[in-house]
């Protein structure tokens, strides 16, 4: 099925060190921050808890860290 992207704009707050790290990574790879962040989101591993482990609807996300 060929669908157009449904766009949702988000704003994130980064500490100075995080912002600098993202900027340096983007400069060294020649990629825009949007592409880097989108790739990181796609790489998230989501594990759902069983009903006995859940107190609310919660998802566990493993977030990779840029080095």
SVG drawing of the C-alpha trace seen along z (x, -y; Angstrom):
<svg xmlns="http://www.w3.org/2000/svg" viewBox="-4 -24 37 35">
<polyline fill="none" stroke="black" stroke-width="0.4" points="0.0,0.0 1.4,-3.4 0.6,-6.0 1.9,-9.5 3.6,-10.3 1.3,-11.4 3.4,-14.2 3.5,-14.9 5.8,-17.7 7.5,-17.3 9.7,-19.5 12.4,-18.0 14.5,-19.7 18.1,-18.8 20.9,-19.7 23.8,-21.7 26.0,-18.6 23.2,-16.5 22.7,-19.2 26.4,-19.6 26.7,-15.8 23.9,-15.6 25.3,-18.6 28.8,-17.0 27.3,-13.7 25.3,-15.3 28.3,-17.3 30.5,-14.2 27.9,-12.1 26.5,-14.8 23.0,-13.9 20.3,-16.2 19.2,-15.9 15.7,-14.9 17.0,-11.8 19.2,-10.8 16.4,-11.1 13.9,-9.3 16.4,-6.4 16.9,-6.2 13.2,-6.1 12.8,-3.3 15.5,-1.3 13.7,-1.3 12.9,2.1 9.4,2.1 8.5,4.8 4.9,5.0 4.5,6.1 2.1,8.9 -1.2,7.8 0.1,9.0 3.1,6.8 1.2,3.7 -0.4,1.2 -1.1,-1.1 -0.6,-0.9 3.2,-1.1 5.7,-0.3 9.4,0.4 11.7,-1.3 15.4,-0.6 16.9,-3.9 20.3,-3.7 22.8,-6.3 24.8,-8.3 28.6,-8.0"/>
</svg>
